[in-house]
Amino acid sequence: MQGFGTGLTGFYFTNGSLAGAPALQRVDGAIDFRWGIAAPAAGVPADNFSVRWEGLLAAPSTGRYRFVALTSDEVRLWVNGKKVLDTWDGKKNSTLDPNVSLAAGEKTTIRLEYNDGGGEAGIQLQWVPPGQAAQVIPMGNLYPLGSPTTPDPAGPRPAPVAKAATPKPAPVAKTAATPAAKPKPAATSAAKPATAAKPAAPAKTSPKPAPAPNAATLAAKAKADEKAAAKAAAKAKAAAEAAAAATPPVPLTPGVYTLTVRTTGAPLEVPDEGRYASRVLDPNSKAKAPQWKIEPAGEGFYRISVQGSNKVLEVLGSSTSNGAPMSLWNYYSGNNQIWRIEEVGGGYYKLLAKHSRKALSVRDSADVAEGGGVEQRRYAGKEAQQWKLTAVAPAQAPPVVAAMSLPGVGANQMSVYPNPSNGVVQMSYQLGQEKPLGWVLYNQRGIAVRVSDYRKQPAGPHHQSLDFTDLPAGDYNLNLTVGTETTKLPLIIRRPSAESSQAQATSGQ
């Protein structure tokens, strides 16, 4: 038997954690939505929103029903107080039983929570009735909050009463217009003044005075007024939030920055596993806070690269899951390599990956003890997801022309300028044909303190700016390997101010 349900009560939130007051409340029929990249409703953002549907569920027949939520986002589902689905925060359903025993005609509670985790949004709530295939739960079997828990009356679904609600105002208008035929002979109207007045007099005196409203009526009216005022306030708040969301963020000035997290003030640092140019392999080296070069990548997004390197910050493996770690890799215009940077107040920013719309976050202390680091996670306004961007003046690279004019060494005419240097140098070389190459910087103990990636470069002249300003002063060897040939050049890093102060300290002894 088809139920008399009209759907579930939906509460729509402008964040991904069902926090605060809902921006919208409405009754949704069957939970079968394919929003795509559009917003689910006016006043609700297209990304980073969540919905809670609540009400009652009635089964058409007795038996075990299996529940399925078709979505690429995160959901939680309770039926009759039992949690049957949970993929919130990247969880798996392996420990939950999606089957629930239902009795025909009885109404049980149901609550479905949904979070748009990024990308295209949509959800379809299905059940598998006994002996049948999976299907969307029909609207008639879903009831909004406040519906009676008693069984539906027997018989067919009642016809909608909306059509009968509009009586016949037109005939009333017509009869009201017939007095326009008043311009009848004056004698007629004068001949019947008394009879016309008599019906009018009883009409005034016949109605008895309306009874004074009792306390229950006044309380109901006050409650209705309060509800209307709350609804108007919620509507105004939703409109204000929508207007704020529509305001484009202030563009960030491109440049070189250090990024520090709001909770501890620790700098953003990504471990470099493998052949990354920014990797410090010398355990005795005390590197300064990593510097990140932020450049526009189009459409309001930015790429964030390690200063002095061709590596960019990315979400490992293009994962969209909460808890996915960060990595450094060559820039290839991947959506997991570009970020939206938005101010959150107090001089702090949130960094959202384009592909997942999740925020760069610091793991909590428990995770840090097990390896620590940064990850992506749905933005929830936590201080571990907010970063201070402090602009730094990058060390000036020497002119390329000067580096290219120096005589080269080896088969590939390798040169380094200036040498000695303060740590920032231009390396130049020539390639007769396309070949793979890479470089390694060794200290005097033969320990590799910087390693580049090894990849193909096209034929022709090349120059590359290398930033070694966080290394201690001393003598180094820079090895350039092209194919199977390696060219080695000594590189001297000097700190004039440090040397002069050291000399003064020595002379003062």
C-alpha positions in Angstrom: 0.0 0.0 0.0 1.3 3.4 -0.9 1.7 5.7 2.1 0.5 9.2 2.6 4.0 10.7 3.2 5.1 14.0 1.7 8.9 13.6 2.2 11.5 14.4 4.9 12.3 17.7 6.6 15.6 19.0 5.2 17.9 21.4 7.1 20.6 23.0 4.8 23.8 24.4 6.3 26.4 26.7 4.8 29.2 24.6 6.1 30.4 21.0 5.9 29.8 20.1 9.5 26.1 20.8 10.1 27.2 23.5 12.5 25.1 26.5 13.6 21.6 27.5 12.5 20.4 26.1 9.2 20.3 28.6 6.3 17.2 26.8 4.9 14.5 24.4 6.1 12.1 22.7 3.7 10.3 19.4 3.1 12.0 17.4 0.4 10.2 14.5 -1.3 12.3 11.5 -2.4 16.0 12.0 -1.6 17.1 11.9 -5.2 19.3 14.9 -6.0 21.9 15.5 -8.7 23.1 19.1 -8.0 26.4 18.8 -9.9 28.4 22.0 -9.5 25.3 24.1 -8.8 24.0 25.2 -5.4 21.2 23.0 -3.9 19.1 26.1 -3.1 19.3 29.8 -2.9 21.3 31.0 0.1 23.3 27.7 0.2 26.8 27.6 -1.4 27.6 25.2 -4.2 30.6 23.8 -2.2 31.2 23.0 1.4 27.6 22.6 2.5 25.8 19.9 4.5 22.2 18.7 4.9 20.3 16.8 7.6 17.0 15.1 6.6 14.7 13.9 9.5 11.3 12.4 9.8 9.5 9.1 9.7 9.7 6.0 7.5 6.9 3.5 6.7 7.5 0.2 5.0 4.9 -1.2 2.6 5.5 -4.8 3.7 7.1 -6.6 6.6 10.7 -7.9 6.2 14.3 -6.9 6.2 15.3 -3.8 4.2 18.8 -2.9 3.0 19.7 0.8 2.7 22.0 2.2 0.1 23.2 5.9 -0.3 24.5 6.5 -3.8 26.9 9.4 -3.5 30.6 10.3 -3.9 30.4 12.4 -0.7 30.1 11.6 3.0 26.9 10.4 4.6 25.5 9.0 7.9 22.1 7.2 8.1 20.1 6.1 11.1 16.9 4.0 10.8 14.9 3.4 13.9 17.8 4.6 16.0 20.3 2.2 14.5 23.2 3.6 12.5 23.3 1.7 9.2 25.7 3.8 7.1 28.7 6.0 8.0 31.3 7.3 5.6 31.8 10.6 7.6 35.4 11.8 7.7 36.5 9.1 5.3 35.2 6.2 7.4 34.3 2.8 5.9 31.0 0.9 6.2 32.7 -2.4 6.9 31.5 -2.6 10.6 27.9 -1.5 10.0 24.9 -3.6 9.0 22.9 -1.8 6.4 19.9 -4.1 7.0 16.9 -3.2 9.2 13.8 -5.2 10.0 10.6 -3.2 9.4 6.9 -4.0 9.9 4.3 -3.0 7.4 2.4 0.1 8.3 4.5 1.0 11.3 6.4 4.3 11.2 10.0 4.5 12.4 12.4 7.4 12.8 14.9 8.1 10.0 17.8 10.6 9.9 20.2 11.1 7.0 23.2 13.5 7.2 25.1 14.5 4.0 28.2 16.5 3.5 29.4 17.8 0.2 33.1 16.8 0.2 34.0 18.5 -3.0 33.5 18.2 -6.8 30.0 17.4 -8.1 27.4 17.1 -5.4 24.4 14.7 -5.3 22.8 11.9 -3.3 20.2 9.2 -3.9 18.7 7.3 -0.9 17.6 3.8 -1.8 16.3 0.7 -0.1 16.1 -2.9 -1.2 12.7 -4.3 -0.1 12.2 -8.0 0.5 12.4 -9.9 -2.8 12.8 -6.7 -4.9 15.6 -4.7 -6.5 17.1 -1.5 -5.2 15.0 1.6 -5.7 14.7 5.2 -4.5 12.6 5.3 -1.4 9.3 6.8 -2.6 8.0 10.1 -1.2 4.9 8.4 0.0 6.9 6.3 2.5 8.6 9.4 4.0 7.0 11.8 6.5 8.4 15.1 7.7 9.1 16.0 11.4 6.0 16.4 13.5 4.0 13.8 11.5 1.9 11.4 13.6 3.4 8.0 14.3 0.0 6.3 13.9 -0.6 4.2 10.8 -2.0 5.8 7.7 -5.8 5.3 7.3 -6.9 2.4 5.1 -7.9 3.2 1.5 -6.4 5.1 -1.4 -4.2 8.1 -1.0 -6.5 11.1 -0.4 -6.8 13.6 -3.3 -5.1 16.9 -2.8 -7.4 19.6 -1.3 -5.6 22.5 -2.9 -8.0 22.7 -5.8 -11.1 22.9 -3.6 -9.5 25.6 -1.5 -10.3 28.3 -4.1 -14.1 28.5 -3.9 -15.7 31.0 -6.3 -14.6 34.5 -5.5 -15.5 35.6 -9.1 -19.3 35.1 -8.5 -19.0 37.1 -5.4 -17.4 39.9 -7.3 -20.1 39.7 -9.9 -22.9 40.0 -7.3 -21.0 42.8 -5.7 -20.9 44.4 -9.1 -24.7 44.0 -9.7 -25.4 47.0 -7.4 -24.0 48.9 -10.3 -27.5 48.3 -11.7 -28.6 50.7 -8.9 -29.4 53.4 -11.4 -33.0 52.1 -11.4 -36.0 54.5 -11.0 -35.7 56.5 -7.8 -39.3 55.7 -7.1 -38.4 52.0 -6.8 -35.7 52.7 -4.3 -37.9 55.0 -2.4 -40.8 52.6 -2.5 -38.9 50.0 -0.6 -36.7 51.9 1.8 -38.2 50.1 4.9 -37.9 46.6 3.5 -34.4 47.3 2.5 -33.5 48.7 5.9 -35.1 45.8 7.8 -32.8 43.1 6.5 -29.8 45.4 7.1 -30.8 46.1 10.7 -31.0 42.5 11.8 -27.7 41.8 9.9 -26.0 44.3 12.3 -27.6 43.0 15.5 -28.0 39.3 14.8 -24.3 38.3 15.1 -23.4 37.7 18.7 -20.2 39.2 20.0 -17.2 37.1 19.4 -16.0 35.3 22.5 -12.8 36.7 24.0 -9.7 34.7 23.1 -8.7 32.3 25.8 -5.1 31.7 27.1 -4.5 28.8 24.7 -5.4 30.9 21.7 -3.2 33.8 22.8 -0.3 31.4 23.4 -0.8 29.8 20.0 -0.8 33.3 18.4 2.3 34.3 20.3 4.1 31.1 19.3 3.1 31.7 15.6 4.4 35.3 15.7 7.6 34.1 17.3 8.0 31.4 14.7 7.4 33.9 11.9 9.9 36.3 13.4 12.5 33.6 13.7 11.9 32.5 10.1 12.3 36.1 8.9 15.6 36.5 10.9 16.9 33.2 9.4 16.0 34.4 6.0 17.8 37.7 6.5 20.8 35.9 7.9 20.9 33.5 4.9 20.7 36.4 2.5 23.5 38.2 4.3 25.7 35.0 4.2 24.9 34.5 0.5 25.9 38.1 -0.2 29.1 37.6 1.7 29.8 34.4 -0.1 29.2 36.2 -3.4 31.8 38.8 -2.6 35.1 37.7 -4.3 38.1 37.3 -2.0 40.8 39.9 -2.1 43.5 38.6 -4.4 46.7 37.7 -2.6 49.8 39.5 -3.7 52.2 37.1 -5.4 55.5 36.7 -3.7 57.6 34.6 -1.3 56.1 33.8 2.1 56.6 31.7 5.2 53.4 29.9 6.3 52.9 29.4 10.0 49.9 27.6 11.5 47.7 29.5 14.0 47.8 26.9 16.8 51.5 26.7 17.4 53.1 29.1 15.0 55.1 26.3 13.5 56.1 26.8 9.9 54.7 24.7 7.0 57.2 22.0 6.2 56.6 19.1 3.9 58.9 16.0 4.1 60.7 15.4 0.8 60.9 11.7 0.2 62.9 10.9 -2.9 64.8 13.3 -5.2 63.4 16.6 -4.2 65.3 19.7 -4.8 64.5 21.2 -1.3 65.5 18.1 0.6 68.1 18.6 3.4 70.0 15.3 3.8 72.6 16.6 6.2 71.3 16.0 9.8 73.7 18.6 11.2 72.2 21.3 8.9 70.0 23.8 10.7 67.6 25.1 8.1 65.6 28.2 8.5 61.8 28.2 8.1 60.9 27.0 4.6 60.0 29.7 2.1 57.2 29.2 -0.4 56.7 31.1 -3.6 53.1 31.8 -4.3 52.1 32.6 -7.9 48.7 33.0 -9.7 47.5 29.8 -11.5 44.4 31.4 -13.0 40.7 31.6 -12.0 41.6 32.9 -8.5 43.8 29.9 -7.7 47.5 29.8 -6.8 50.4 27.4 -7.0 52.7 27.1 -4.0 56.3 26.1 -4.8 59.4 25.6 -2.7 61.5 28.7 -3.1 64.5 27.9 -5.3 62.9 24.7 -6.6 60.6 23.5 -9.3 58.5 21.5 -6.8 55.0 22.6 -5.8 52.8 21.7 -2.9 50.2 19.1 -3.8 47.8 16.6 -2.3 49.4 13.2 -2.7 47.8 11.0 -5.4 45.0 13.6 -6.1 43.1 12.0 -3.2 39.8 13.6 -2.1 39.7 11.8 1.2 40.1 13.5 4.6 43.5 12.8 6.0 45.3 12.6 2.6 48.9 13.7 3.1 50.8 16.5 1.2 53.7 16.0 -1.2 56.1 18.0 -3.4 56.2 17.3 -7.1 56.9 18.9 -10.5 54.1 21.2 -11.5 51.9 19.8 -14.3 48.8 22.0 -13.8 47.0 19.3 -11.8 44.0 20.5 -9.8 45.6 18.8 -6.7 48.5 21.3 -7.2 46.6 24.5 -7.1 45.0 26.2 -4.2 42.4 28.8 -3.3 43.7 31.1 -0.6 41.0 32.9 1.4 41.3 35.2 4.4 39.4 34.0 7.5 40.1 37.0 9.7 42.9 38.0 12.1 45.4 38.0 9.3 45.0 34.3 8.8 44.1 32.3 5.7 42.6 29.0 4.7 44.2 27.1 1.8 41.7 24.9 -0.2 42.9 22.4 -2.8 40.9 22.9 -6.1 40.2 19.2 -6.7 38.8 18.4 -3.3 37.9 21.8 -1.8 39.5 20.6 1.4 41.8 22.6 3.6 45.5 22.3 4.3 45.5 21.2 8.0 48.0 20.2 10.7 47.4 16.8 12.2 46.6 16.6 15.8 49.2 15.8 18.5 48.4 12.0 18.5 49.0 11.8 14.8 52.1 13.9 15.0 53.6 11.4 17.5 53.1 8.8 14.8 54.8 10.7 12.0 53.1 14.0 12.0 52.9 16.4 9.1 50.1 18.1 7.2 47.1 16.8 5.5 43.9 17.8 3.8 40.6 17.8 5.7 37.2 19.4 5.3 37.4 22.9 6.6 35.7 23.3 9.9 37.1 26.7 11.1 39.7 25.1 13.3 42.9 27.0 14.1 44.9 24.0 12.8 43.5 24.9 9.4 44.4 28.6 9.5 47.8 29.9 8.3 49.6 33.2 8.6 51.4 34.3 5.4 54.4 36.4 6.2 56.1 38.0 3.1 59.8 37.7 3.0 62.3 39.4 0.7 63.8 36.6 -1.4 67.6 36.7 -2.0 68.4 38.3 -5.3 69.6 36.0 -7.9 72.6 37.1 -9.9 72.2 38.3 -13.5 71.7 35.5 -16.0 73.8 37.3 -18.6 76.8 37.2 -16.3 76.4 33.5 -15.8 76.0 32.7 -19.5 79.1 34.7 -20.4 81.5 32.6 -18.2 83.6 29.9 -19.8 82.0 26.5 -19.2 83.5 23.3 -17.9 83.0 19.8 -19.3 81.1 18.5 -22.3 78.0 20.5 -21.4 79.8 23.8 -20.7 78.7 24.0 -17.0 79.3 27.3 -15.2 78.3 28.8 -11.8 78.0 32.5 -11.0 78.9 34.1 -8.7 81.5 31.9 -7.0 82.0 32.6 -4.1 78.4 33.5 -3.4 76.1 34.3 -0.5 74.2 31.1 -1.4 72.1 32.2 -4.4 73.8 31.2 -7.7 73.0 30.8 -11.4 74.0 27.5 -12.9 74.3 27.4 -16.7 74.9 24.6 -19.2 74.4 23.6 -22.8 72.6 20.5 -24.2 73.3 19.4 -27.8 70.2 17.2 -27.7 67.3 16.4 -25.4 68.7 14.4 -22.4 67.8 13.6 -18.8 69.8 15.4 -16.2 70.0 16.1 -12.5 72.4 17.7 -10.0 73.7 17.0 -6.4 75.4 19.4 -4.0 77.9 17.7 -1.6 79.6 19.2 1.4 83.3 18.7 2.2 82.4 15.5 4.1 80.9 14.0 0.9 77.3 14.2 2.3 74.6 15.2 -0.2 72.9 18.2 1.2 70.7 19.0 -1.9 69.4 16.7 -4.6 67.4 17.6 -7.6 65.0 15.4 -9.6 66.4 13.6 -12.7 64.3 14.4 -15.8 64.6 15.3 -19.4 65.5 18.8 -20.7 65.3 20.0 -24.3 68.3 20.8 -26.4 69.8 24.3 -26.1 71.2 26.7 -23.5 69.8 26.4 -19.9 70.2 28.4 -16.7 68.7 27.7 -13.3 68.6 29.7 -10.1 69.7 27.7 -7.1 69.0 28.9 -3.5 71.4 27.6 -0.9 71.0 30.5 1.6 69.9 28.2 4.4 73.2 26.2 4.3 76.1 27.1 6.5 79.1 28.9 4.9 81.7 26.5 3.6 83.1 24.7 0.6 80.9 22.5 -1.5 81.0 20.5 -4.7 78.1 20.8 -7.3 77.8 17.8 -9.6 75.8 18.0 -12.8 74.9 14.6 -14.4 73.7 14.7 -18.0 72.9 11.2 -19.3 75.9 9.2 -18.1 78.4 12.2 -17.9 79.0 14.0 -14.7 80.7 17.4 -14.4 81.9 18.7 -11.0 82.5 22.3 -9.9 83.6 23.6 -6.5 81.2 26.0 -5.0 82.1 28.4 -2.1 79.4 29.9 0.1 80.5 32.9 2.2 78.7 35.0 4.8 80.7 38.3 4.9 78.8 39.6 8.0 79.3 36.4 9.9 83.0 36.2 8.9 83.7 39.7 10.0 82.0 39.3 13.3 83.9 36.0 13.8 87.2 37.8 13.0 86.4 40.6 15.4 85.7 38.1 18.1 89.0 36.3 17.4 91.0 39.6 17.5 89.4 40.5 20.8 90.7 37.5 22.5 
